[in-house]
Amino acid sequence: MKLNYLGSSLIAITLIWGHTQPVDAAVAVLFGGAKYSAKIMKECLKVPLPPQLKAACLVLDPAPVPSIEEIGFEIKYDPSKIRIIPERSGFLCELSSNGDCPPVPLVDSGQLINLGDPRENTNFNLYVTSDTVTLYHDLRNNPTPPIDREFNFFGLAFEPLVDFNQISESDFVQQVNSPAQFCTVSGERTTCGVPVPEPSTILGSLVAAIGAASTLKRKLKPSQSPDKETTKID
């Protein structure tokens, strides 16, 4: 795989598999609301690392779902304590073509996992800026089968810049009200298990409250963000 660097502003990563055209990560519904269980693990990767690099993982676990068509997250992190390693991050369980599917809950006791490629014929964008990580995974060409158990879907690799014991899940703050943090299950916008109110219902109340519902009619297009540098892996 070859890295092509574009732009010159904030650091960002776009990783695209399965299609020759960049994914249009437009989200048709306006609101997020997903909240994933999260677990940090120390030295969790099976893949050999350079001797000087110590990679930990933040592993995310959504609720059981009928079938995932789209999923995303947006996480704020503390750059004084954490450096994200996007090239070591990857997918797990039914959202991966070759990643492991470790049991839930994870036990951080020397358990190593393989963070794999995304599910075949799917696309994803992973953006990393100075303090934010955003993922969008489009599985509409190959949705997952129904998942009736707790499972892990993504592992975010990071290098601790302080002693690992000084880092906790609270250093990764999920942006649950961001439109980037969501899950679409069989065509229905959900929080991965719990339906999200229809946008029309929410907008109706906002019109009365602020008279500016039109400002909310926007789409999330992470691949077109103007202030981020992009790396594409072919």
N, C-alpha and C positions, 0 to 999 in steps of 0.2 A: 504494500500500500504506500502511496505517495502523499506527502503533506504539501498543500499549496496554501501559502499565506496571502491573505488579501486584507487591505485596510491598514490603518495605523493608529487606531484609537484603543479603547479598552480591549483586553484579551477576551476572546470568545472562541468557542469550539463548535463546529457543525460537523457531525458525523452522519453520513448517509449511506445506507446499504439498500440493496434490493431493486433500485430503479436508477436509470441514467439521468433523470431529471430531478432537480432539487424539489423536495417536498414543499407543497403549499400548506403551511401549518395553520391555515385559517380555522378558527373555531366558531361555529355557527351560533352557539349559545353564549350569553354574555358573562355568566357568573361562574365562579369556581365553587369551592366548598369542601373538596376532598381533604381528608386528614388521614395520613398513613401512620401506622405504628413504625417506630424507628429504633434501630439497635446499632450501636457502634461496636466494632470489633477491632482488636489489636493484631497487627501482622496477620491479616486474614487471607491473603492471596496465595493461590497455588502457583501462579505464574512466577518464575524466578525473577528477582529484581536485582538491579545493581547493588553491590555491597553497601554503598553509602545511603541507599534509599530505604526508608522504613514506611511502608504503606499500611494504613488502617482503612477501615471501611465503615460507611453508614449504609445499612441495609434497610430497605423500605418494604413494608408489608401492608397491602390493602385488605379490605374485607373480602370474603368469598363473593363471587359474582357469577351471573349466567354466562357471559361472554364479553370480553373486552374488545372494543373497536378502536378506542382512542384513550390515551392516558397521559397525564402530565403532572409535573410538580414545579414549584418555584421555592427555593430555599435560600434564606440569608445565612451567611456564615461569618465567623470572626476571622478576618485575614491575619490578625496578629497571632492566632493560635493554630490556623489551619491553612494548608495549601492544597487545593483540589488537584487531583491527578486524572484528568479526563481520559487519557489514553489507556489507563488501567481500569477504568470503570466499565460496567457492563450489566447485562441482563441475566435473569434467573428464571427457573421454572418455565411455565407455559409461554412467557414472553421472550424466551430465548431459543435459538436453534441448537445451541451446544453448551449452554451454561448449566451449572449444577442446580439442584433444587433442594437446598438444605432444609431440615425440619424447622418448624416454628413451635415454640420460641427458639431462637438461636442461643447457643451457649458459647460465650467467649472464653474458651479454654483450650487454645491451640487448634481450634477447628478451622481448617483452610477450605476456601471455596473458589471455584472457577467462575469468574464473571464473564459471561459469554457474549456472542453476537446477538443481535435482535432476531426475533422470529422471522423465518424466511418470507420474502416478498412483502416486507414492511419497511417503513422509513422512520428515522428518528433524527431529531435535532437536539444537540446538547450544547448549551451556551454556558460559558463560565466567564464572569466578569470579576472585578476586584472584590466583590462581597456577595455575589448572587450566583446561584446555579439554577438554570431552567431547562427542563426536559420536555419535549413533545414527542410522543411515539404514536405513529399512525399505523394501525393494524387493520384498516378497513378492507384491504385486499386479502387478508388472512387472519381473521379474528381468532382469538383463543377459543378452545372448547370451554364448556361450562366448568367452573372451578368451585367445588363445593366444600373447600377446606381453607384454612389459613395458609398463606403462601407468601413467598418473597418474590418481588418482581424486578428490583434493581439494586445494584450495589455501587455506591459512589465512593471511589477510592480517594484517599487524602493522605497527606504527609503531616503528622503532628509537628508543629513548630515549637511546642512546649512539651513537658512531660505528659505522656498519655493520660495519666491519672488526673490531670488538670482539665481534661476535655470530657464533655458529657453530651448527651442528646440535645440538651438545651442550647448548645452552641450552634445547632442547626435549626433555624426557626422556619417552619413551614408557613408559607404565605397563603393561608387557607381562603382568603377573600380575593386572591388574585385569579383572573380568568385563566391563567396558565396552570393552575392547580385544579385538576378536574379528572373525571373519568366518564367515558361514554360506554354504556353497556347495551348491546343490541339496539342501537339507535336512540337510547334514552340517556339524557344527561343525568349523571348520578354522582354521589360521593363514593362510588364503589360499594354499593349495597343499599344506599338510602337515596331515593329520588330527590332531586333539587327542584324547588318551585319553578314553574314555567316563567320565563323572562317577562311575558306579558303581564302576569300577576304582579311581579315585583315592580315593573316599570309603571304600572297603573298607580301604585302607591307613591312612587317617586315623583310622578307628574304633579300630584296634589301637593307634595311636600316641597319640591324645589323648582317645579316648572321647567325642568331641563332634561327630560328623559332622552331627548335626541342626542345629547352628548354621550350617552352610554351606548349608542348603537355603533359599536366599533368591533373590529375583528382583531384577534390576536394573530399576528404574522411574525413569529420569531425570526424567520429566515430573512426578513426585510428590515430588521432593526438597524437604524442609521448610525448608531453610536457604538457599534461593536465590531471588532476585528473578527474575521471568520476564518476558520481552518477547515478545509474539506479533505476528507480521506477518500480516495478513489478505490 
